[in-house]
Amino acid sequence: MSEFSPEEVEKRKKAIFDAMSARGQKRILKMGYEKWDPFQEPKDPIDIRKDKSKRTTQMLVREFLQSSNREEYSNAYGRGVLEIALGIVNEEERFIGMYEFSCWYRDLLKNEGLD
């Protein structure tokens, strides 16, 4: 905002602050109104997350679906694959539990000759 005078910058800053919700204003005041810069450039996007194998979620899903024995699969199947891949890559407890249960169940069926 270097094209504006310091007075104009402060006027715009106050207008943005006044337009915020009480909750937003409280957050700004907590960190310090003087430190707050509503005009700062956005940060670079977070690096695309990768799993331990250095694959992105999209890479894992594509690789899995291509290696699958299924010639066709439903949208629900594809969504399920994507959802669990995202959860595992993001290390969400819910999906780690689902993954570990799935591995355990596969081994159970295999050990009982039911696979």
N, C-alpha and C positions, 0 to 999 in steps of 0.2 A: 504494500500500500504506500510505497514511497512517492507516488504521484500526488498524494494528498498532504496537506499541512498537518502538523501534529494536532492542532485543534480539531480539524476535520476527522482525523483518525479517532480521536477520543470521542467525538460526537457519534460517529458510527458504532464504535465499541459500546457506548452506553445504550444506543438504540437496539443493538443486538441483545444486550443484557436485559434490557427492559422487556423485550419481546419473549424472553424465555419463561418457562414455567417456574414456579416458586422452588420446585425441587432442583431444577437446573441451576437457578441462581444460588441456591444454598451450596451446591457442589462447587461452583466457581468461587464463592466467598470463602469456602473452606480451604481451597488451595491458594487463594489470594487473588483478588481482582487485578492487582497491579501486574502479577505474573502471567495472567491469562491473556493469550493472544488469539482472538477469534479469526485472525487473518493469516495465520501460519499455513505454510504449504502442507498438503497432506503427506503423510509418511508413505514410503514405498510399500507396496503390498507385501504381506507376509509371504515368505518363500513357500512354494507349494510343498505341502507335507508329503513325506515319503516314509515308507515302512522300513524295517530292518534290512530288507533286500534292495533298498534304494529305488523302489517302484512307487509311483503315485497311485492313488486309488483308481484312477481311470485306467492305468496300465494293468493293474491287478485284475480289474473287472474284465477288461478286454481279453487278457491272457486266459483267465478262467473260462469265460464263455467260449472262446475259440477252442480250448482243449476239452471242453465238455463233450460227453458222448451224445448229448441231445442234439438232434437236427434242428428242432424248433423249441422255443421256450416262450412262456407267457410274459406279459408285462409285469405281472406280480412276481414272477421268478426273477426277472432282471432287476426289479426294484429291490428285492430281498438281497440279491448279491451285492448291489451297490450300497445298500444300507449297512450291511455287516462289514463290508470292506472299509467304508468311511469310519465306522465305529472302532474297528481294529486299528486302523492307521492312526486315529486320534486317541487311541488307548483308553476308550471309554469302558468302564467296568461292566456295564450291561452287556456289551458285545463280546468282551473277553469271556464273560460267563457263558454266553451262548456258544461261543467257539469251543471252549473247553468241554462243555456238555456234549456238543456234537462229536468231538473227537472221542470222548469217553463212550458215547453211545455206539459209534461206529466200531470201536474195539470190542464192546460188549457183544454186539451182533456177530462180529467176526469170530470171537472166542466161542460162541455158542453155535457156530456153523449156520447162522441165519442170514448172512449177508448176500 
